[in-house]
Amino acid sequence: MLDSINTALDHLHEGDLLGVNKELENVKSSLNKRNKVILFADKSPAGWAAVEEYESDELADDSLA
């Protein structure tokens, strides 16, 4: 995420607002996913082990094959 923020700053210095927006949307998406995972770990009795199992499961993959 830090790389995306730095890239957004580079775009900002160049006056490329579309590039800034793209990078900030990437950061926003990453933060939303991370917050979801943290809540999942907090609510599960298995904690982070449940998150690791969930993320390793191919069915949990957001992409379409």
C-alpha positions as CSV (number, residue, x, y, z in Angstrom):
1,M,0.0,0.0,0.0
2,L,2.9,2.3,0.7
3,D,4.1,1.8,-2.8
4,S,0.7,2.8,-4.2
5,I,0.6,5.9,-2.0
6,N,4.1,6.9,-3.2
7,T,3.1,6.3,-6.8
8,A,0.0,8.4,-6.2
9,L,2.2,11.2,-4.9
10,D,4.4,10.9,-8.0
11,H,1.3,11.3,-10.2
12,L,0.2,14.2,-8.2
13,H,3.5,16.0,-8.6
14,E,3.2,15.3,-12.4
15,G,-0.3,16.7,-12.5
16,D,-1.8,13.3,-13.5
17,L,-5.0,13.3,-11.5
18,L,-6.3,10.1,-13.2
19,G,-3.2,8.3,-12.0
20,V,-3.6,9.6,-8.5
21,N,-7.2,8.4,-8.5
22,K,-6.3,5.0,-9.7
23,E,-3.6,4.5,-7.1
24,L,-5.9,5.8,-4.3
25,E,-8.7,3.4,-5.4
26,N,-6.1,0.6,-5.2
27,V,-5.2,1.6,-1.6
28,K,-8.9,1.9,-0.7
29,S,-9.6,-1.6,-2.0
30,S,-6.6,-3.0,-0.2
31,L,-7.6,-1.4,3.1
32,N,-11.2,-2.6,2.7
33,K,-10.0,-6.2,2.2
34,R,-7.6,-6.0,5.1
35,N,-10.3,-4.6,7.4
36,K,-12.6,-7.5,6.3
37,V,-9.9,-10.0,7.1
38,I,-9.2,-8.5,10.5
39,L,-12.9,-8.6,11.4
40,F,-13.1,-12.2,10.2
41,A,-10.1,-13.2,12.4
42,D,-11.5,-11.3,15.4
43,K,-14.9,-13.1,15.1
44,S,-13.6,-16.6,14.5
45,P,-12.5,-18.8,17.4
46,A,-9.6,-20.0,15.2
47,G,-8.5,-16.4,14.6
48,W,-5.8,-15.9,12.0
49,A,-5.7,-19.6,11.3
50,A,-9.2,-19.3,9.9
51,V,-8.1,-16.4,7.7
52,E,-5.2,-18.4,6.3
53,E,-7.5,-21.3,5.6
54,Y,-10.1,-19.0,3.9
55,E,-7.5,-17.2,1.8
56,S,-5.8,-20.4,0.7
57,D,-9.2,-21.9,-0.5
58,E,-9.6,-21.5,-4.2
59,L,-13.3,-21.0,-3.7
60,A,-12.6,-17.8,-1.8
61,D,-10.7,-16.4,-4.8
62,D,-12.5,-13.3,-6.2
63,S,-11.4,-13.9,-9.7
64,L,-13.5,-15.7,-12.3
65,A,-11.9,-18.7,-14.0
